[in-house]
Amino acid sequence: MRALDWHPGIGQLPLSALAAAALYLLAAYFCWRVARRLGPSGTAGRSEAQVWIAIAILFLVLGICRELDIQSAVTNYWRAIARQQGWYANRQTIQPEIIGVIASAFLIASIAVLVVIWGQPRITRLATAGTLLLLTYISIRAVSFHPVDVLAQKTVLGMRWSWIFEFAGILVVILAALQRRARLAAGS
């Protein structure tokens, strides 16, 4: 198999990628703080705390992966597999199907997750929905479908759409965590 053309390294990414990694880690921290504020296991806020802990862990992993550019490694790995198996030249025919499967899977998973957490406070459901939408975007982006890549590289007010999608998802979670923590501090 060909070399993956990827080398892990901290601090070797463009400023936007470093900013995204920092935001993921900040979101993880704020989510963890909410979970701690909700109290230890066995308390009334236990199930909600578990949601915030899960989001915190996920965002910690996403931040590390973003800093190390793991998405490029995964994309390059599958690209090398496709070349080795001889279907890379025809990838445009399968990529829309893969995106459809990913989007459908995340839609079903999102509905299931939101049904399970429906009794949680609205702000917790918002953080969960923001997380699920962000995961959907990341997964579709990883498939590297040309029309998606073209859209992601277009700019609005000097910002690439890829940054807008990713940063918006992260910021929804950060703002939800800050709002939930403030409400907990106020006793509501």
N, C-alpha and C positions, 0 to 999 in steps of 0.2 A: 504494500500500500504506500502511496506517496506520502511525503512529509506533510504534516497538517498546517505548516506555515503559521504556527502560533507558539508563542513563548510567554509563560506567565511572568508578570513583572508589575510591581507596584509603582504607580506614579508615571507610567509610560503612555497613558491615554490622553486624548484631547481634553481640554478644560470642561467641555460639556459632559463627558463621561465621568470625570472626577466629581463634578457637581452632582450628577445623578447618584453616584456611589455614596457621596456624603449625605444626600437627602434620604436614601434608603436607610442608612445607618441612623440618621436622626429620627426617621419614622419608627424604626425598631425601638429606639430608646424611649420615645414618647409612648408607644404602645405598651412597652414593658412597665413604664411608670403608671399607666392606667391600671394594668393588671395588678400591680402591687397595691395601688390605692383601693382597689375593690376588695382586698383582703385575702387572707390565706384560704386554702382549700377547706371546705366544710362550712363556709359562710354562705350567706344568701347570694352573694355576687360571684360564687364559684364558677358557674357555667359561663357567665359573661367574662370573667377573668380568663377562662380557658380560650375564649375567642380572641381576646387581646394578646394572650401569650402566643397563640398560633400565628397571628399576624406579625408579631414582633420577631419570632423565629424566622418566618418566611422573609421578612424584609432584611433581617441580618444576613441571611443566605444570599438574597438578591444583591445586597450591597457588596458583599465579598465577591460574588460572581461578576458584578459590574466592574469592580476594581481590577480583577484579574482577567477580564474580557473572556469569560468562559463561553459566552454565547458564540463568539467567533470560533472558538475551538470546536464546539459542538457542530456548528454549521460547516466548518471545514472538514470535520470527520465524516459527516453524511455526504458531503460533496465528493470526498475521496472514495467512499463506498459506491456512490452512483457512478463515478468514473470507472472504478474497478469492475463493476457489474455491467457496464456498457449502456446504461440508460441516461447518463448525464445530458447528452445532446438532446434528448426528448423530455427534459424535466418540465418544460413549460406546459406540457399536456397533463402532468400529474400534480403540479403545484396547486392549481385551483381546487382540485379534489382534496388535497391534504389540508388546505386552508379551510375548506368546507367542513371536513371532519373535525378539525381543531375547534372551529367556531361552534359547531354543533355540540361537541363534547363539553366545551366550557359553558355553553348555554344550559345544557342539562345539569351539569355540576353546579352551576350558579343557582339554578332553581332549587335543586336539592339542598344546597347549603343555606339559602335564604329561608326555605321552609323550616329547616331545623332550627335556625336562630330567630325565627319570627317573633318570639316572645321577648327578645332582647330589646333594649332601648333603641330608638330610631337612629341615633348617632352611631351606635355599634353596628347596626345593619348597613348604614352608609359606608362605614369604614370597610366592612366586608365586601360590599358591592364594588367599591373603588379598587379593592385588592383583586377581586375576580376580573374586573375589566382590564386592569393592568396586566395580569397574567395572560389574558387572552391576547392582548396586543403584543406582549413579548413573544408568545408562542408563534403567532402569525408572522411576526417580523423575523423570527429565526428560520422560517421556511425560505425566506429570501426570494419571494416572488417578485418579478421585475416591476409590475404595476404598483405593488405596495412599496417597493424600494424607491420608485420614482416619486410617489406621493410623499414618502418620508423625507426625501431630500429637498422638496420644495419649501420655500420660506414664506413666512408671514411676519411682518414687522421685524425682520432680521433673524427670526428663530425658525429652525427647521421644524416641520410637522412632527418628526420623530421625537424631538425634544418636548414639544408641546404635549403629545400624547403621554409620554413617560412622566414628565414632570407633573402634569395635571393629576395623573393617577396617584403619584406619591404625595402630592400636596393635599389631595382629598383625605388621605389617611392621616397625614400630620394634623390637619385642621380638625378632623373628627376626634383624634386623640386629645388634642389640646382642649377642645370643647367638652369632651367627656370628663377629662380631669378637672376642669374648672367647675363643672356641675357637681362632681363628687366632693370637691373641696367646699362647695357652697351647701352641701348636704342634700342635694336633690338627685 
